[in-house]
């Protein structure tokens, strides 16, 4: 399947983090993901998350443990004092109009586990200016009354450590290909960007995505 995605339109290119991406966009994304972080100043938090991650691996913890005990604290620690927030949206639905279609009638049902967004209290003026209280107006691709009223950044999909890494790579590749095809087909009338999954994690292994162009999706693994 990965081989077929590499020849699809748009193409999905899988790049290992140790390899030269030979692409400016991928190189910039890789540099951002691998650069020194401020977590060095939060040794206690980093150590706690690392120990919890090891515990999840050893005890074969479920996806829920990885979401709530590892991924969520990690994102919250990275956000620190920034005017952002992270919350779980596993039970919330993506608006059907943003779902890439795999048949003439059916959509690809997609769930995202965690999302980073702009909280209302820190961006009150901007939200008021944009009309946050306007009936029927939403700022994201989610149908939930809270999440749909927030501007969202990257989303994160989580799988337990015993999940299939190759399957996860294919899933995120197919999802991004579908999104690009969806957006390209509506390029003349498109006003809102489709939802974007920024990272998929299988235990301690992470897959980050980036869009090189309308014809290429880059997956860093």
Buried (B, 14 or more C-beta within 10 A) or exposed (E): EEEEBEEBEBBBBBBEEEEEBEBEBBEEBBEEBEEEEEBEEBEEBBEBBEEBBEEBBEEEBEBEBBBBBBBBBBBBBBEEEEEBBBBBBEEBBBBEEBBBBEEEEEBBEBEBBBBBBBBBEEBEEEBEEEEBEEEEEBBBBBBBEEBBBBBBBBBBBBBBBEBEBEEBBBBBBBBBBBBBBBBEEEEEEEEBEBBBBBBBBBBEBBBBBBBBEEEBBBBBB
